[in-house]
Amino acid sequence: NNNNNNNNNNNNNENDHSTQSSITFVNRPFPLTTAPLHFARLRACGFTLIRFIVTWEAIEHAGPDQYDIEYLTYVRSTLEVAAEYDIRVYLDPHQDVWSRWTGGDGAPLWTLEMVGFDVESLRECEAAITMESYGRGNSSAERGWRRSSSNDGGVVVVSDGNGNGSGSGSDAIGFPKMIWPTNYFKLACATMFTLFWAGERFAPHFMVDVNDGDDGDGDGEDVDDKNSSNDGSSKSNKQVNIQTYLQTHYTNAMAELLKHLIGLPNIVGIGTMNEPSPGYINVADLSKGFGQSSPAAGGTSTTTGATKELKYGLAPTPFQGMCLGEGIQQNVGEWSNGLMQHLLGRADRKVRVDPKGKRAWKECSGSDNNGDGGGGAGGCIWKRAGVWRMNPNTNTPELLFPRYFANVDFGVECYLPFARRYAATMRRIWNSSSSSSSSKKNPLLMFVELPPLEFSSTPFPKISSSDSIDDDDGGGGLSNA
């Protein structure tokens, strides 16, 4: 999944953000013509259940509400072959660190652009690290490569050390192994997940226009069915918070997937999201890293709990990441995966990170520069939300609310409400497929999971009996994955 391995000859420009409306995920994970071979091998090895990965981007990469029907048809055809070999399927809506554009896979590019990110400048601002952009950053390895490289054309050649990537040989810079998860603790990924789960709470003024055909409630139904006047004309468009907008489009994309799989007897269930991240939610102190908060005894103040942060390479604190995103130089700790970190708990060195005029955010335009945190304005979302500011007297960044995201139970307050709405939509789609008795024998299980324990100390929320017990329509309940 990670680092955009190019195994489709039709996608030579798949990492060019200007071509995203025309890319395709058809033939991934393999061409349909080879599906019988793969499923025959799996069955011969004794496997009867597979986890089939799909991504939001694969379904809705062209833009909001623009579904790739060719891809969805390919998925159905592939899973029909699986059924021929008596292989059942659990659908996994997969993501790692939000998106390909932030070092993993999952969400489409337009989600980042909608909140104002300039994806071309994320690396220079240490807002994301990807194989494609590695070499333009501020780490010691990247700086050393730039100094020693004889490539006077300025083109960074990146290799994974095994001859894979955009180049290999003595002129190639090696992409650090397993550095991609550090994106969970960088500006772009952390911001996107925070807005997805808790935009209404932490960015209440970030509102998005809802177009005709999208009512923004995440139930898989269009506004056309519910938002029309008596004379048949549509009412004026409304606005919804960015949280509602992102969750709605994610849910509706997976609902569209299910619509194309109706009638397949081998579908066991569908997940909510692979390894979700809380972003900044519940961070105790934005100036001290991603340590999570927990209620102090006898009060509502916070104490910094286990760090739960993967520090490898440059590791800006959340506040430093916000400053770098606005092009402000910072002294950032650089960590190795060795003695200094695991025994001494210290960074190997401090590195002066200078974005050199780059900003992670698009420029604001005219009247949008109002500082209200609303959608469409330019600059750091968290600066506009009042988390920090540029001190007018010293012209230096000033953190106003270090505990802005603290004291939130991510599982109870953020994840479970989404999972319930998501499950209700999936059940409605699946149960509406047929009233025949055969559908009763093929309930749709819902799998839920919280962030990996390595990155979060959030306890798993209690699932009520109404969530976990199959309903009368055979929809299936929530299952702890």
N, C-alpha and C positions, 0 to 999 in steps of 0.2 A: 504493500500500500504506500509506504512512505517514499518521499523523494522522487515521485513521479516516474517510476520505471517505465520506459517507453517500449511497450510490447505490441503496439498497434501501428502499423506502417501508415495508416491514414491520419495519424495525429502528429506529424512532424513538427507542427507549431503549437503543440498542446500547452506549452508553458508561456506562450505569448498571450498576455491578457486581452489583447485586441481581437483575438480569434475565438474567444470562448463561446460565442453563439453558434459556432459551426463545428465544435469538437464532437466526438462521439465516444461512448463507452461500450458500444456494441463489440462483441467478441472478447469481452473481458468477463470472466477470467480466461476463457478460451473460446475459439471459434465453435459455432454450433455443430459443424461437421465432425469435430473431434469429441463432442460430448459423449457419445456412446462408449468410446474407448476409455475415457476418464471414469465414467460411472461403473463400467464393467470392472475396471481395476479396483475401485473402491469396494464394490460388492464382493469381489473375490478375496479381498483382505478382511472381510467380515463386517464392514461398516454398513449400518442401516439408517444412520441419521447424520446429516451434514449441516454445518452452519454456513449459510450462503450470504455473502457480503454484498450489500448494496450501499450506495452513498447518495446523499441528498444531491450532490453535484451531478451525478450521473442522470438523475431524473429531471432536474430543473436548472441546468447550467445556462440555458439561453437567456433566462430572465424570469422575474416573478410570474407565476402562472403559465409559463411556457414549458410544457412537459415533453420529454423526448419519447414519443410513442414508439419509434423504431427500437429504442433500447428496452422499453417495457415489453414489447413484443418478443424481443430476443430473450429476456429473462423468462417469460412464460414458456417459450419453446424449449429452453434449456431445462427447466424444471419438469416439463412434460417428459423429457428423456429420463430424468432421474426417477420419475414415477414408474417408467417401464422396467427399471431395475430394482423396484421395491425399496427405494431410498427416500426416506422422509426428510423434510426440509424445515429448518428453523431460520427465518429471515432475520438477518442482522443489519440494522441500519448503522453503518459503521462510521466512526470518525476517530481521528487521532489529532490532537492539538488544533482542532476546529476545521482546518482546510489545507488543501495542497499549497495554498499561498502563504500559509504560516507553518509549513514544515511537515505536514502529514497528509490527511485526506478528510473528506466529509462535505463541508458546506461549499456552495458555489461562490465564485469570485464576487458576484454582485452584492452579497451580504456585507463584505468588507467595504466595498465602495459606497454602499448605502449609508454606513455610519460615518463616512468621511475619510477612511484610510487611503493613503497614496501607496499602493502596493509596491511601486517601483523604488520607494525610499525606505522600506522597512528595515533592510539589512544595515544600512549606514547608521540608522538610529537605534540599533540593537533591539528593534521591536519584534523581530522574527529572524530565524536562521533556517535557510533551505540550502540544498545542494546547488541549486541554480544561482543563488546569490552569494554563496560562500566565496570569500576572497575579497569582498567589498567591505567587510566588517572591520572591527577595531581590535580583535583579539591579537595576541602576540604572534600566533601562527600566521594569521592573515597579513599582518604588517611585515613579518619577516619574509613571507613569500613575495610580497610586492617589492621589497627592497632587493631581493636576490634574483627576481625573475628577469629573464632576458626578453620576455615578450613585450616589446615596446609598443605593441598595438593596444595594450590595456585590456585584452580579453583574458579573463580568468579561466584557467583550465582546472577543472575539479575532477578528482578520481576518488573512488571509495577504497582504494588500495588494492583492489582486485582487478583492475583494468576496466571497471565499469564507471560510467558517468560520462561527462563531457570531454574527457581526455585522460591520458595516462602517460607514464614515463617520468623522466627527471624534471620536466617542466610543469608537472601537475602538482597541485596542492591537495593533500589528502583530507577528505571530509571526515571529521572525527566520528568514530563509531558510537552509536547510541547517544548522540548529542541532541537528536530531534526532540526527545521528551522535555528538554529544558524550555521549549516554546510554551509549555503550560505556564511558565513563570515570566513570560515576556509580555510587553504591552499589548500587541495585537490580539493574541489568543485570549489573554486574561480579560481584556475589554469585551471581546465578543461574547464570551461565556457569561460574564457579569450582566450584560445587556439581555442576553437570551433568558436567563433565569430570574433576574431581578431588576430589569430596566424600570419598571413602574416604581420601585422603591428608591433606587439610587440615581436614576436619570429620568425623573417624572416629567420633565419638560421636553424630552426627546420624542416628538410626535411625528408620525408618518402618515401621509395622505393614503387613504385606501381607495383604490380604483374600483370602478364598476366591475362586478363579478367576483369581488372578494370582500366578505363582510367582516373579516378580521377576528372572528371568534374561534377559529380552530376546530370547527365541527365538520369540516369537509363539505359544507354546503355553500353555494354562492349567494351573494347579495341579491341577485336577480330574483331569488325565490322569496326573500323576506323583506326587501327594502324598496318596494314599489308602491306608488300611490294608486288611488282608485282608478285613475284614468289610464293606468298601464305605464306611465312614465316613471323613470327611476328618480329617486330623491337625490339631492346633492351629495357629493362624496363627503365622507367624514374622516376624522383622524383617529389613529390609535397609537398607543405607546409602542416603542420599538420592541419591547418584550413581546407584546401581543402579536406584532407583525411577524417577527422571526419565528415564534412558536407556531403561529398559524400556517405559515408557508412550509415549515418543516413537517408538521402534522399532515397537511393536505397533500404534500408530495408522497408521503408513505401511504396515505389513503389511496392515492392514484395508483400506486404499485399494487395494492391489494385488489383494487377493481379489476386489474388486468390478470389477476391470478384466481379469480372466482371460479369455482368448479374443480380445481385441482385437488385430488384426494390426499396428496402427500404433504400438504402444508400443515405443520404442527403448530407454529406460532410465530410471533414477531416480537422483536425487542423494542425497547423505547429508544435507547442510544447506547452505543458502546463506550464504556469508560468515560462518562461525562465528567467535566471539570467544573468546579465552582467559580473559577476565575478569581476575582478579588474577594468574593463573598466570605465573610468571617475572618478575614485577615485582621490580626490584633493591632498592628501598628505599621502603617504604610512606609515608615522611615526605617524599619528594622527587618524587612524581608517578609516572607509569606507565612510566618508563624501564625497559627490559628488561635482565635480567642476562645476562652471558656469562662463561664460565670464564676466570679470570685465568691468565696464563702461569705454569706450574709449580705450580699449586695449585687448590684448589676454591673459593676465595673468589670474590666477584663484583665486576664493574665495571659501572657504569651505561652501557648502550649507547645507541643512538639513542632519543630520547624516544618517537617513534611515537604521540604523543598529540595529539588534536585539541583545541586550546584555543580556545574561542569562548564568550564569556559567562563566567559564574562557573565556575571549574575547580578544585574542591577536590582536594587530594592524596588518595590512598586513605585515609590515616589521618584526615584532616579529614572525609572523607565518612562514615567510621565514627562519628566523634564527633557530627557533625550528625545522623546517623540516630538517635542517642540523645538528641537535643535539646540538645546542648552547643554554645554559640556558638563560632564560629571566624572568624578574619580570612582571607578567601579572595581570591585574585587574580581580577580580572575582565579578560578579554582581548578585544581587537578583532582583526579579521582584517586588520591593516594594519601600519604602520611599526613600532610598538612591538614587535610580536611577531616579525615576519619579519626585521627588521634588528637590533633591540636585544635581542630575546629576553626581553622583560620584559612583565609585565602592565601594563595602563593604570593600574590603581588597585587598592587593597585595599578590600574591602567587609566590614563586620562583618555576618556572617550570623547571625541569631537566629531559630531555629524557633518561638519564642514558645509554648513548652509542647507543641509537636507532636513526635511521635516516629515514625520510619519503621516501627517494630516494634510489634506488638500487645503488650499488657500480659501479663505472665506470670501464672499462676494458682497460688497456694499452693505445693505441693511441687514444681512445675515449676521454681521458681527455685533450681536447684541448681548452676548454673554449669558443668555438665558438657558443654555443647555438644550435648546430645541433642535429638531432635525433640520438638516439643510445648512446649518451654520458650519463654519470652518473652525479648525483648531481642536485642541484636546477636549474631548467630551467631559473629562473629570475636572478640568480647569473651569469650563463653563458651568459645571454643576456646583462649583464653589468649594471643591476639595482642596485646591491650592490656587495660588495667584502669583503674579509678579509683584513684589513689593514696590510700590510707587516711589519710595524714598531711596532704596538701595538698588533697585532694578535687578534683584536677584529672586529666584523662586522661593516661595514661602508656603510650607505645608500648613493649612489651616485646620484640617480635621484628620489627624493621623488614624483615628478609629472610626472613620466614616463607614466602613464595611463590617465592623465588628459586631459581635453578639447576635449572630444569625444562625439558626439551626438549618443548614442547607437542606438536609433530607426532609424535614417536616415542613418548612416554610416555602421552599422553592421547588424541590424535586417532586415530592408526592402530589401536590396539586396539579402539576403538569402531567404526571404519569396517569392520573385519574382521567383528565380530559382527553389525553391521547388514547388511552384504552377505550374510553367510551366511543370515540370516533372509529377506531379500528373495529370494535364490536359491531357498531351500526353498519359499517360497510360490509363486513363479513356476513352478518346475519340477514342482510337484505338481499343476499345473492339468490336465495332459493327458499321456498317454504316446504320443500320436499323433506321427507323423513331422512334422506341420505345426509342432508346438511347437519342434522342433529348428531350424527355419528362423527362429525369432523369439527369439534370445537376449536376455537382459536385461542391458544394460550398466550398470555402477555408476560414477557420476561422483563424484569426491572433490575437495575444495578446502579450503585453509587460509584463515586470516584475510587480508583485503586487505593488500598490502604497505605501504600507507599507515599501517596500524595495528599492524603486527607485523613483526619481523625474523626470525621463526622460519623456518628453512630447510624446504623441502618434504622430508618423509621419503622414504627409498628404499622403493619398492614392490617386493616380491620377485616372482619369476616365478610363485609359487603364487597370488599375489594378482592379477597382471595378465594371466595367460593364461586363456582360456576353459576351463572344465572340461568334462568329458565329457558332462555333462547340458545343456550349452548355456546355462549360467547367466550367462556373461559375467564379466569380471574388473573390477578397479578401474581407472578411467581418470582421469588428471589433468585436472580441469576448469579 
